[in-house]
Amino acid sequence: MDWINCTLKSDTGRFAVPYSTGYQTYSGLLSLIDETDSQLADELHDTSFASLTNSGLIGSFDWGINREYQKGVYADTEYELRIGVTHPDDEAVFNALTQALVISDSPLELANGSLRVTGVETESRSHSDILSDAAESVERGACGVQIQFETPTCCSRYGDVWEAHPDRIHLFQSLADRWNATTTEEQQITLGRETLGKELFTVADTDQYETHSIVVHRREPNQADSGAGDESSAVTDGGTHLNEAQGFTGKWTYRFKGASAPTKTAVIALAKFAKFGGVGRHTARGAGTVSTTVIGEKND
C-alpha cells in the first residue's frame, strides 16, 4: 500500500473550482495514469472497491469568487492532495503517479485550470508491516486510537440513508471488509459486533463535529452515469446533474474497555490502514480521508 502527500500550486493563476474538488482531482489523476498505462487507469475506475483514494484539494480558498457553487484557487497559495493506493498492483499505480507528477513534472489538470507539484512525501507499508506495528503498540500499552476525519466521510449502511457520525461497530467492520479485500487469507481480520460493542467505547470531540453535503459526480443531461453509485442523491445545477452524498468531519477517540490483545491489535491495524484505504463511500472522489493517532503508548 502507498500514500502520497502532494503539495501543489496553481500553474494557471487564480481559477475557479467547485465546492467539492474531489471528483475533479480524481478525473485529473486518472488522466495522468492513463498517459502511462491506459489499462491500469480503466482498472482503477472500474474496480468494485475503491483502490485509489484522494482527498481533493486541502487549503485556503477564495470564497468571494463570482461563480455559483464555486470557490477560487489562489495563485500564490499551496494546496495539499493526499492519495492512498490499495490496488493489488499498487506499485504500478504509485510509479505512474510519481512519474507524471514528479519526474515528468506534468500538471494536474482541472476543469478551469491546473496545478503543479512543488513537494511530495510518500510512505509504503504492507499489511504485515501494519499488523506488526499494531502489535508493538499493544505491547507498549496503547489504550485506543484517535481518528481525525479530515474530509467529509460518507458512511451508509442502509441504501441511501447516510450516517451522521462514525458508529464504532460499523466503522471497524467496514474497515475490516476493505482490509480483507486487499490482503491474503492468512491476514484476514474478523471483528464481531459483540466484541466491538463490549471492548470499545467512543469519545467524540463535539467542538470539531460538522456535517457536509458534497458533490461526488457531475454529468451532463443524458450522459451515462460513470460510477456515482446508487446511494447518491441527484440534484441539478443549470441542467447539469450533480450526484451528492452527505458526510461528516471531526475527531473521534475509540478507547479499549477490557479488550483482549487480539482485539486491540486488530483495531489499531485497521485504524492505521484507514490512512491508505480511506473510510466510507466515495473515497476516490474526495471523501473519507483520515489521519490516525495511537493513544496511550508508553515510551521506551
N, C-alpha and C positions, 0 to 999 in steps of 0.2 A: 504494500500500500504506500501511496505517496501523498505528500502535502506540499503545496506550492503557495507561498505568500508573495504576491507581486505588488510592488509599488509602481504606480503609473502616473504620468502627467499628460495633459491634453497635447495632442500633436497638431490640432487644428484650431487653437484658440478657444474662446468661450463658445459652448454649444449646448443645445437642449437635449435632455434625456428624460425618459418617463419617470414618474414617481417610483415605480418598481423597475430597477435596472436589470434584474436577474435574467429575464428572457432575452434581452438584447446581448448581454455579455455571453450567455450560453450560445447564442447563434454565432457570435464572433469567434468563440473558442472552437466550435465545430468547424467553422470555415478555415481556421488556421490548421487544424488537424487534417482537414480534407486536402489541403495543399500538399501534405506529405504522404498521407495514406487515406484515400477515399473510402476504402473498405472498412477501416477502423472507425472512421467518423460515422459511417452508416450503422455499424455495430453499436456504438455508444448511444446513438439516437434511438435505435430500435430495441435495445435490451429491455427485458421485463422488469428489471430493477435498476435504480439509479446508481450507475457505476462511476459517474462523474458528478461531483458536487461543486457548486460555485456560489459565492456569497453575493454576487453583484458588487457594485461599487460601494465602498465604505469610505466616508469622509464628509467634508463640508460642502454644501451646495448653495447655489443662488436661488432662493425661493421667490425672488421678485421677477423672474423671467416672465415675459408676457405671452405665455402659452398655457392653455388649459391642460391640467393633469401632467404638467411637465415642470422640471426644475433645471437649473443650469450647472454645467461643469465649469469651474473657474479655469482660466488659462494658466495660472501660476500656482495651483494647489495640487498636492499629491493625494492620490486615492489608493486604497488597498483593494485587492481582489484575491480572495482565498479560495484555492482549488483543492479538492480532495479526490483521490483516484483509488477506487477499489475494484476496477475492472480486472478480469482474470489475466489480461496481458497489460498490467499496469505499467511495466517498463516501457512498452511501446507508446502508450499514451503520454507518459512523462517525457520521453525522448522527443515526441512530436511537438509537444507544447514548448519545451525548453529550446528546441531547435528553432522554432518560429519566433518566440518572444525574446529569447536571449541571444542565441548565436546569430540568427539572421536579422535580429532587431526589427521584426515585422510589427506593424501597428495592429492594435486590437480595434477592428472596425465596428462602429455602432451606426445607428441609422443616420445621425446628423453630424457625425464627427468621428475622430479616432483618438486613441491614447497609445502612448509608447512606454515600455517598461523602463524604469530608472533604477530599480533594485529588485532583488529576488532572494528569498530564503526558502530552503527546501528541507524536507525530512522524509526519510523512508523507513518504514517499520513493517515487520511481518507479524502475523497473528501470534507466532511463537514468542517474538520479542515482547509483544504487549502482555501476553499471559505471564511471562517471566517477570516483567516489571510489576504487574499487579500482585503476584505472589510475594515479591520483595516488599511492596508497600504494606501488605498484610503483616509480614514479619516485623516491620518497623512500627506496628501499632496503629495503622490507619483506621480511622473511625467513620469514614464516609467519603463522599465525593461532592464537589460543588460544580454545578453546570451553569455556565452563562449562555443563555440562548440569545445570540448576538444579532441574528436576522430573523424576521418573522417565521415562527415554527408552526407548521400546519399539520396537526395530528387529527386523524379521522378514524374512528373505529366502526362507525355505522353509516356507510354510504356518504352522503354529502353533509352530515352533521359534524361540525368542527369542534374540537375540544378547546376549552377556554384556558386550560392550564395543563402542564405535563404530569398526568397521573402516573405514579411510580410503577404500578403494575404494567400498564400498557406501554409505558416508555421503555422499560428494560426488556420486556418480552418482544417488542418490535425491534429493538436494537439486536437482540439475540437472533431474531429471524434474519436480519440483514447480515449479521456476522456469519451465521451458518450458511448463508447463500454464497459466501465468498471464501470459505475455508474448507479444509479436509474433514472427513468424517471423524477422525481422531480428535479434532479440536472443536467439536460442536459444543455449544453451551445451551443448557436447558435450565430454566428458572420457572418454577411453578407459581401459580397465583398465591397459594397459601404461604409459600416461603417468602415471597416478596412482601406480602401483606403483614406477616408477623416479624420479619427480620429487618425491615427497612421503614423508616419514617421520614416525613418531608418537612423541611423548614423553608418557607418562602420569604424572599425579600420583597415585601409589598411596595416599597418605595420605588423599585425599578420595574414593576409589572406594567406592561402596556399591551393593548390589543391592536391588531392591524388587519387591514384588507389589502391584499397585494394582487397585482396582475401577474399571472404566470404564463399567459399565452395570448397572442394577438393575431387575428387573422381578418382578412377582408371578407365581405359577404360572399357566400357560395364557395369559399376556399375550403378544401378538405382539412379537417382538424388533424394536426400532426402531433398528437401525444399530449394534449392538455389534460386528459383524464376525465372520466365521467363525474368525479366528485367536485369539479369546479363549477361554479355558477357563472352563467354568461350574462354580460351586460353589453350595451352598445355605446359607442363614442363616435358620433358623426358618421354612422353607418358601419363602423368597424366593430367587430365582435371582440370583446375583451373577456377572457376567462379569469375569474378571480377566485382566490382562496382566502380564508380567514386564519389568522395565526396570532401568536403572542411572542413577546420578548421579555427578558428578565433574568433573575438569578434565583436558582433553587438549590438547596442543600439536601442531600439524601444521606441520612445517618443510620448506622447499624444499631440494631437493638437485639442483643443476644444472638447475633448472626454467626453461623459456622464459618470456618476458614474458606471452604469452597464457595459459599455464597458471597463472601467479601471479595474473593479473587475474581469471581465472575462479574460482579457489579463494577468493580474498578476497571477490569478489562473492557467491558462494554462502554463505560464512560470514556475511556481513552480512545476506543475505536470510533466513537461518535465524531471526533475531530476529523477523521478521514471520510467516514461514511455519511455524516450528517444525521439529522433527526427528522422524522415525519415525511410528509409528501413534498414533491416539487423541489427537492434539494438541488437538482440540476439547474433550476431556474431561479435561484436566489434565496430559497427558503431553507431554514433548518441548519444554518451554520452555527456551531457551538465551540466553546473552549471549556476545558475541564481542569479542575484542581483537586488533587487528592488531599484530604484534610486529616490532621491528627498524627502524621508520621513523626516518629522520634528521630532526631539527628544522631548519627553515629558519634 
